[in-house]
Amino acid sequence: MYSTFKLMKPLEESRSTTWVNTSLISYLYTIVRNRILNQLRDLEHQGKLKEQILAQAVDYTDDTREHILANDLRSLIASGMQQLTERQREIFRMSREEQMSHREIAEALGISVNTVQEHVSSSLRILRAYLKKYSSTGADLLLLLICMNY
């Protein structure tokens, strides 16, 4: 009986080892396959996420840049307006902000239309010179924006 047991023992060990080896290989295969599938799914998700973030970042960057440029332009124009005399500022604001005609300004201030025209003309000349001196962009473009009530 001992000899029979001795002969059966290696057979049992080989079966269990075979089963363990087969099970281990299947188990490892399943783990690797699932990890690869998870990685692929994550990469797809990351790609979509990156696209969304970039789309929002570009919009945000454009809005921010425009906002900064508009603020810089406003401060540059305000500084340029300080170069004008009080009378020139008043007439220029009436002309550009309130959109009054030269005749309406002349009547409101009790001065001649020619005087109004001279003040507006000199104001534009002073602003153009100031903008050329202190602006990194085209002064004529900035002056056009001023004239269009930007």
C-alpha positions in Angstrom: 0.0 0.0 0.0 2.8 2.3 0.7 4.2 1.7 -2.8 0.8 2.6 -4.3 0.7 5.8 -2.3 4.2 6.5 -3.4 3.3 6.1 -7.0 0.1 8.2 -6.8 1.8 11.1 -4.9 3.7 12.4 -7.9 0.7 12.2 -10.1 -1.4 14.2 -7.6 1.4 16.8 -7.3 1.7 17.1 -11.1 -2.0 17.5 -11.5 -2.2 20.2 -8.8 0.9 21.9 -10.2 -0.6 21.8 -13.7 -3.9 23.1 -12.5 -2.1 25.9 -10.5 0.1 26.8 -13.5 -2.8 26.8 -15.9 -4.9 28.8 -13.4 -2.0 31.2 -12.8 -1.4 31.8 -16.5 -5.2 32.4 -17.1 -5.3 34.7 -14.0 -2.3 36.7 -15.2 -3.7 36.9 -18.7 -7.0 38.2 -17.4 -5.2 40.8 -15.2 -3.0 42.0 -18.1 -5.9 42.1 -20.5 -8.1 44.1 -18.0 -5.3 46.5 -17.3 -4.7 47.2 -21.0 -8.4 47.8 -21.5 -8.5 50.1 -18.5 -5.5 52.0 -19.9 -7.1 52.4 -23.3 -10.4 53.6 -21.8 -8.5 56.1 -19.6 -6.5 57.4 -22.6 -9.8 57.9 -24.5 -11.3 59.7 -21.6 -8.1 61.8 -21.1 -8.2 62.7 -24.8 -11.8 64.0 -24.6 -11.0 65.8 -21.4 -8.0 67.5 -22.9 -10.1 68.6 -25.9 -12.7 70.1 -23.6 -10.0 71.9 -21.4 -8.2 73.3 -24.5 -11.5 74.5 -26.0 -12.4 76.3 -22.8 -8.8 77.6 -22.4 -8.7 79.1 -25.9 -12.1 80.8 -25.4 -11.0 82.1 -22.0 -7.6 83.2 -23.3 -9.2 85.2 -26.2 -11.7 86.8 -23.8 -9.0 87.6 -21.3 -6.7 89.1 -24.0 -9.5 91.2 -25.4 -10.5 92.4 -21.9 -6.9 93.3 -21.1 -6.4 95.2 -24.4 -9.7 97.0 -23.9 -8.6 98.1 -20.4 -5.2 99.2 -21.7 -6.9 101.2 -24.5 -9.2 102.9 -22.1 -6.4 103.9 -19.7 -4.3 105.1 -22.7 -7.2 107.2 -24.0 -7.9 108.6 -20.5 -4.2 109.5 -20.2 -4.3 111.1 -23.6 -7.4 113.1 -22.7 -5.5 114.5 -19.7 -3.1 116.1 -22.2 -6.0 118.3 -23.5 -7.0 121.6 -21.9 -10.3 121.6 -19.9 -12.1 123.4 -22.7 -10.8 121.0 -25.4 -11.8 118.0 -23.2 -15.3 119.4 -22.8 -15.8 120.1 -26.5 -14.2 116.7 -27.5 -16.5 114.8 -25.1 -19.5 116.6 -26.3 -18.6 115.8 -29.9 -17.6 112.1 -29.4 -19.5 110.9 -26.3 -22.7 112.9 -26.6 -22.6 112.9 -30.4 -23.5 116.6 -30.6 -22.8 118.4 -33.9 -20.4 121.3 -34.0 -23.3 123.7 -34.3 -25.1 122.2 -31.2 -21.8 122.5 -29.2 -21.3 126.1 -30.3 -24.9 127.0 -29.2 -24.5 125.2 -25.9 -21.2 126.9 -25.0 -22.0 130.2 -26.7 -19.0 130.1 -29.0 -18.6 130.0 -32.8 -18.7 126.9 -34.9 -15.2 127.6 -36.1 -13.9 127.7 -32.6 -15.5 124.3 -32.0 -13.9 122.9 -35.1 -10.5 124.2 -34.1 -10.8 122.7 -30.6 -11.9 119.3 -32.1 -9.1 119.4 -34.7 -6.4 120.4 -32.1 -7.7 117.7 -29.7 -7.4 115.0 -32.4 -3.9 116.2 -33.2 -2.8 116.2 -29.6 -4.3 112.7 -29.0 -2.7 111.4 -32.2 0.7 112.6 -31.1 0.2 111.2 -27.6 -0.9 107.8 -28.9 2.0 107.6 -31.3 4.4 108.3 -28.4 2.9 105.9 -25.9 1.1 103.2 -27.8 2.6 100.0 -29.1 -0.2 99.7 -31.6 -1.1 102.0 -34.5 -2.1 105.4 -33.2 -4.4 106.0 -36.2 -6.3 102.8 -35.3 -6.7 103.9 -31.7 -7.7 107.4 -32.8 -10.3 105.8 -35.2 -11.7 103.8 -32.2 -11.9 107.0 -30.1 -13.8 108.8 -32.9 -16.1 105.8 -33.2 -16.9 106.0 -29.4 -15.1 102.8 -28.5 
